[in-house]
């Protein structure tokens, strides 16, 4: 087995908790801004100092004590990403409670499973609609005592209720929490089955947050550091960044509605962002589509994009030539600077995780002036367990082990992880815990490799490996990621297990379709019409050809089938973290897949454009 290890930069003392990290920030810079919040959508950003935030945390925490919340009690939070979520997280931690995040888009059955499995006593939800969802399963949640609605004044009620609770009682509870105590139970998104509750300790979060400050000072400790969270705080990725930001010197903002994200970025002006690859794909494709409104603009954008990529690649080869620097300066004035301005103007770094970004986009954005630090992690690892660092970005990899982490590649290619940031157990599932954690190593189920510098490259999921009828092992992720980069494509599921060749189910992006049709001189049409249109299919086949360039002929996609409807969270085919529920797709579209292979076998893969 091959192993790579990065030593920890900081060890977590036994008395440390997430709450003590906030106390430390107040001691360092209590009168400096910790967060900026909005009271109304589109309103001004109002500063909240570290001391004001701590005072508000204690005030809400006193209300939780008055409501009867005891140390160890589970408290559910179901909301969009907003300031109140962060406030509630820290208030629950201050009283020794255990916040249990719930996606605000969750169905009644999903809410029931999480709250029942976690044994939640109190639920704090954002809206009356969320409360109504919970009401439909309330009779099957005997441990749930009450539901409070944020939009109905829940926080104000808690502040009033807690006025008679001595603040010293909350401080005593807060100080009693230790590194190894349970901090939260985060339920995996369930792309392959019912969500599992990963139990994460205060030490897990503290380890990552404390080491991130030292490993990523360009993000967290630079003067004027700011970030705007828009990914769901129900997901471990955003939750960890929240803790790291509150622990550092960064100013935190929240964007609850992605429809307003561009305006929010422009007014907040973050210096770094947290995103998933689909966000970067959308930014690039939207810009390309807008440029395609005229042939001249389209040519300029394509040239600027090539120049950005070439400049980034030249960085890895010793630096761009004077000619390329001049070309890049012109591209920046004409195209690239406008894209940076659309993301707020000051953003220099973005941390990307959840799926591979792809080298093309990685180089494009670095050439744009936004260095994407691609990383890798899971719920069970408290998010990052490997990440590219600003001084040593290796595009195409997810970087070296995060400080304190060991990465091992098993003989079958599976990635094994060890470190103090690992989860302690799956809630109520000891057999599954024993299967996943063996001798201090976590079996991720992901496949990867380590290069000579100890940097990790992800190649796929162990359970998703396709074995064709000819015995060829195919990792679908590479093909899916490349094909999904086409502006028209929303989702891709590569198929072919025990079949004579590789094929793919494809869905079209309904948001991108109208603009794409217009720029290609095609009439308006619905997704249903577009999926069989000869010109649309011709462009998709070209995209397939480009995707096939990354694999051998035996691994290449020979046929695609464009489905009538996209995969969404609403229809159950996407998880809240935007991962496709592959087993469900394979089950529900079995007849479609059979039909692909019932037709005559194609003689060769589609050609690249």
N, C-alpha and C positions, 0 to 999 in steps of 0.2 A: 504494500500500500504506500501511496505517496502522501506526505503530510507537510503542511505549511503552517507556521505559527507566528503570530505577532504578539510580543509581550504587552501586557497592560501598561498604560502610561500612569494610571492612578488605581490604587486599590480602594475598595469601598469599606470604610470602617463599620463595625457591627452596629453602631448607634445611628447610622445614616438611614434616612427614609426620603421619599419624594418631598415630604413636607419640610425636612431640614434643609433641602436644597433651596427652597423658597426663603426660609429664614436666613440662609447665608446671603442670598441676593439682597434682601432688605438690609442686612448688616453692611454689605459692601456699598450699596447705592440706593438707599431707601427712597430718596427724593427724585431719583431719575425715573424716566418713563419705562414701564414694563410692558404695557399694552396700549393700543389705541382702539377705541370702540365707537360704534355708531348707534345713536338712539333711534334713528329712522333710516330706511334705505335711501342712499344718495345724500344723506346729511353729512355734516363735517365729522372728521375723525377727532374724537375727544381723548386726550391723554389720560392714562391711569398710571400713577406712580407705583413702584413696588410696594411702598408702605400702604397706599390706599387699597391696592389689591389684597394685601395680607389682612387689612382691617375688614374688608368685605368678606373675605374667606371666613374669618373668625365669626363675623356676624351671622352668616348663613349657617355655619357649623353649630352655633349656639341654638339656632332653630331646629337643626336636626336632632340635637340632644333633647330638646323639649318635645320633639315628636317621638322620642323613645328609641332612637337609633343607638345601638350598642356597638362596641368594638367587634369587628368580625362580621357585622350584618352586611348583607348585600343590598345595594341600592342601584336600580336600573336607571340609565339615562337614555332617552330616545329623542333625538333632536338632530337638526341640521348643525353644521359647523358654525358655531357662534360663540361670542364671548361668554355667555351664560354657561355653556358646557364646561369651559375651562374653570370657571368659578366653582361650579358644582363638583367637578372632579376634586379640586383641592379642598373643598369644604368636607366632602365625604372622607378624604384621606386624613383630614385634620382630626376627625372624631374616631379614627381607627376603623372606619368602614371600608367596604370593598365596592367600588363602582363597577357596574356591569354594563358595558355599552351595547346599544341596540340600534341598528340602522333605522333611520326614520322612514325608509321605504319598505320595511319588513311587513310581511303578511301576518294575519292573526295567528296562523299556525306556527310561524317562525317565532313570533313574540312569545307564544305560549311555551314553546320548547325551551327557549333561553331562560325565561323567568322561572319556569318550573325546575329545570335542571340546576340552575344556580341557587334556587331557594330565596328569591328576592322578597324582601319585606316591604320596601317602598319603591314606587316607580315615579320618576319625574319625566314628563313628556312635554314636547314643545307646544302642541296644538290640541284643540278639542277633537280634531279628527283622529289624532293619535290615541287620545283617551277613548274614543269610540271604538277604535280597533281593539284596544285592550279590554273594553267592556264585553266584547263578544266571547272572550275566553276567561273572564274573571271568575266564573263559577268553578273553573278547573285549576285555580291557583289559590289553594287554601292558605298558603303562607303570606300571600300579598295582602297587606293591611290597608294601604291607601295609595291613591294615584293623585299627583299634583301636576297642574298644567302651568308651564312657564308663561304662556301668553295670557293666562288667567290670573296672573299676579302671584304665582307660587313663591317667588323669591322674596317679594315684599312681605308676604304672610310669614315666611320663615324668619325674616329679620325681626318682625314685631314679636313673634312667638318666643324668640330666644332672648328677649331683653332681660328676663329674670334669671337666666342661666349665667353664672359667673364665668367670665372669660378664662379665669384660671383653670376651670374644669376642662375646657377645650384644650388649653395649652398642655395640661397634664396628660391628657389622652394623646395629643400629638407627639409629645416627647417620649411617650411610652412605646411608640411604634418602632420596630427594629428592621434592620436590613432584610432579614429572612422572613418577615411577615408577608402575608398575601396582600398584594396591592390591587389586583383586578383579575377578572375572568373575561377573556376575550374569546368569542366564539369564531372559529374559522369560517370562511365564507361558504364552505360546503359545496365545492364544485364537483365532488365525487360522492356525496352522500350527506347525511345529517350533520350539521355543524358540531364540532367538538369544542368543549370549553377548555382553553389553555390557561392554566393558573400561573400568573406571573407575579413575582415578588417585588417589593420595593427595591431590593438590591439589584434586580435585573435592570430596572429602569435607571437607577442611580449609576450603575456601572457604565451603561451606554452613554448617558448624558454627561457624566464627568469626563469620560475618555473622549467624547466627541468635541468637547471644548478645547482639548489639547491637540486632537488630531485634525480638527477642521477650524482653526482660528480664523481663516479667511472668510468663513461664513458666520460663525457665532460670536467672534470676539473683535471684529474690526470696528472701527469708529462708524457709528451710524447704521449698524446692522439692523435690518428689518426683514420680516417675512410675513406673507399673507397666506394663511391656511385656507384652502378651499376643498381639499380632499376630506372625505368623511372622518370625523373624529371617532367614529365607531371602529375604524380600522387601526391596526397597531402602528402603521407607518406614520399617520398624522399624530396619533396619540404620543408616540415617542418624541417626535419633533416638538410637540407642545411642551413636554417636560424638559427637553434639552434647551429650548428657547427660554423658558422661565428660569432655568438654572444658570443661564449665561448672562450676557449683557444685551441681548437682542430684544427689539421691540416686536411684539406679536399683534397681528391683526387677523380678523376672521372674515371670510366671504361666504355667506350662507347660500347665495343663489348664483350658480355658475352662469346664468343668463346675463348677469351684470358683471361678469368677471373682468372684461376688458376695461370697463369704466372704473371698477374698483382698483385694478392694477395701476391705472393712470393716476388716480387720486392718492393711493397709499404709497406708491413708488417703492416696492420691496427691493432689497439688494440680493436676496436669493429666494428661490421657490422650491416647493416640493410638488412633484407631479409624477404621473405615470406615462408610459410611452404613448398611449392613445392621445394624450393632450398635445404632445409634440407633433404627432402625425397630423392632428387637426389644424394646428397652427400653420404647418408647412403647406398642407393641401389647400387650406382656405386662402393663403397668400398666393399660391400658384394659380388658383382658380380666378381670383380677382384680377391677376395680371393677364390672364388669358382673354379678358374682355376685348383686347385688341391685339393683332399680330405683333405690333411693335413692342407693346408692353410685355407680351409673352416672351419675346426674344430677349428683352433686357432682363426679365426675372430669371430666365433659364441661365443666361450668362452670369448673372450675379450669384446664383446658387452654385454654379460650377466653380466660380472664383472663390466663394466661401469655403467649399469643400477642399479645393486645391490648396488654399492657404492653410487650412487645418492640417492636411496631410503633410505639407511642407514643414510644419512645426515639428513633426515627429522625425523629419529627415534632415534636421539641422537648421531649419528656418527658411522662410520664403525669400526668393530673389528680389532685388530692387524692382524689377519689372512686375512681379506678382504683387509686391506691396503697393505699387502704383495702381495696378488694376483693382486691388481690393479697396483702396481709398476711394476710387471712383464708384465701385459697387456699393460702398457704404453710403455715399452721398445719394445715390439714386434709389437704392432698395433696402439695404440691410439696416440702415439707421432708422428707417420708418418702422421696420418690424420690431426693433428694440424699443422704440417709443410706444408701440402698441402693448408691450409688456411692462410698461411703467417707466422705461428710460434708464433706470439705475440698476437693473438686475444684471448680475455678473455670473452667478452660478445657479444651477438647478440640480437637485438631487432626484434621480429617477430610479424607480423600482417597480416590482410587480410583474414585469415581463421584459424580455430583451428589447433594447431600443433600436438596434441596427446601426451598422457603421456609417451608412450614408447620412442618416439624420444626426448622428453624433458629430460627424465632421462638419455638416452644414451649420449646426448651431454653434459649435466652437468658432467656426469662421465668421459667424454672425456677431460674435462677442459674448455669447452666453455659453459658458463651459458646463456641459451636462456631466455630473458626477454619477455615473451609473453604479448602482449597488445591488446587493442581493440580501434578502432576509425573509423570514417567515414570522407568522404570529408566535410560533414556539421559540423564536430567538429574539423576541422583543424588537423586531424589525432588523436593523442592519447587522449583518454578520460578516460582510465583505463590502468594501466601497473604494472607488477610485478617489485619490486625494488630489487636490489642486496642483500640487507640484509634480505629480507623476501620473497623469491621466493616460491610460492605455485603452483607447476606444476599441470596443469589441469584447472587452473583458469587464467583469464587475469588480476588478481591483483585488488587492491583497486582503488577507484576513483583517477584520476590524481589531483594534488593540484589545488583547485579552482573549482572542479567539484562535482556535486551532481548526484547520480544515483538512480533512483526510478524504482521499478518493479510494473507495473500495475496489476490489478486483473487478467487480461488474460495472464500475463507473459511477456508483451511487456516491453522492456527497454526504459525508458524515461531519458533524460539528461538535465542538466542545468549548465550554467557556462559562463564566459566571452569569451570562445573560440568558441562559437557557431556561425554559419554563420548568416548573417543578413536577407537573402532572397534568393529565387530562381529567377534568372533574368527573368523578363517579365512574371512571373507566380504567381501573387498575391494570387489566390485561392489555389494553391498548397502550397504556403508558409503558408497561414493561417491554412491549414489542418495539416501541419507538425509542426508548432510552435504554441503552445497554452499555455498561461499564463506563458511564460518563459521556458517551457519544450519542448524539441524536441522529437517527436515520431520517434524512429529509425526504427521500423518495425522488429527489431531483438527480439528474445526471450532469456530470461536468468533468473538467480537466484542469490541471494546474500547470502553468508554464514555468520556465526556469527561474523567474523572479517571484514565484509563489502567487501569481495572480490567477484568479479563478475565471473560467469561462463556462457558462451554462449551455448545455447541449439539449436538454429536454427533460421530460418527466419519465421516470422509470415505468409507471403504469400506463403511459401513453405510447410507449414504443410499439410501432406497427411491424409485424412480421408478415411479409408478403407470402404468397403461395410458393414462390421460388426461394424462400428462406432468407430474403434480404431484410435486415433490421433498419427501420426508418424512424428517425426522430422527427415528428411533424412540426415542431416549433419553428425550425428554421424556415421552412416553406411558408407556414402560416404568417409569420412575422413579415416576411418580404412581400407576400401577396397583399397583405393588409395595408401596405404602404401606398397602394393605388388610391387616388381620390374617390373613386366610385365604391370601393370595397369597404364594408363595415366589419364583417366577421368572416372567418375562414375556419373550417374544420376539415383537416386532411383525413382521408379514410383509405382503407386498403388492407386491413388485417385479414390474413389468409385469403387474399384476393390476388388475381394475376397481375395487377398494376396499381399504382397510386392514383387516387382521384381526390376531388375536394368539393365540399359543399360551400357555397359562397352566398353571402347576403349583401345587398346594396345599401349604401348610406343614403337614406331619404333626404337628409339635409344637404348633402353635396350634389345630389342628382340634378336638380333644376339648373344650377349654375354650370355644371359640366356639360349638360345638353346644349345650353345656350352658346357656350364658347366653342363647341364643336359643330355648330350650325345645324343642330337637330331640333325638331319640334318638341314642345313640352309633352311629356308622357309620364304616366304613373310608374311606380316600381314594377307593377305587374306587367305593364307593356314593355318597359325597358329590359326586363330580364330575358326577353326573347328577341329583342331588336338586333338585327345582324351587325350593325355598326358598334353597338355597345358590346356585344359578344366578341367582336374582332379585337377591340381594345383590351378586353379582359384576357383574351388568349395571349396577347402580347405581354401583358403583365405576368401571366403564368410563365411565359418563356423567360422573362427576366428573373423570376423567382427560381426557376430551374437551374439557372447558372450557378447557384450556390451548392448544388448537389450532383451526385453521379446520375447517369442515365437511368439506372435501375431504381433510383430514389425519386425521380422526377414525376411531376403531376402530368398525367396523360389526358385526363378529362375533368371538366368542372360541371357542376349543376348549380344554377343560380336559383335560390329559393324565393318564394313569393314574399316572405316577411322576414324582417331583421330579427336577430336574437336580442332581446331586451330583458331587463330586470322584471318588467311588468308581465311579460309572458312566461317568465320562469326559466329562460335559457341562459341568463347572465346572473352571476352573483352580484351583490352590492359593490364589490371591488372590481367589477367589469370582467371577470373571468368567465369563459364559456363553460357551461356544465356539460362537458363532453359525453359522459355516459347517457345523459338524458337526450341529447341530440341524436346519438347513435341509436337509441331505442325508438324515439318518436319518428325518425326519418329512415327507418330500416327499409321500408318499401322503396323510397327514393334511391337509397344506396344500391339495393338489389337491381333497380332499373338501370343504374349506370353500368353495371357489369353484365346485364342481359344483352346490351347492344354489342355490336362487333367491337373487338379490341382495337384501339388506335395503334397505328404502326410506329409512330414516333412522337416524342413530346412536342408541344407547341413551340414554334421558334420564338426567339427573343426579337423585340422590335429593333 
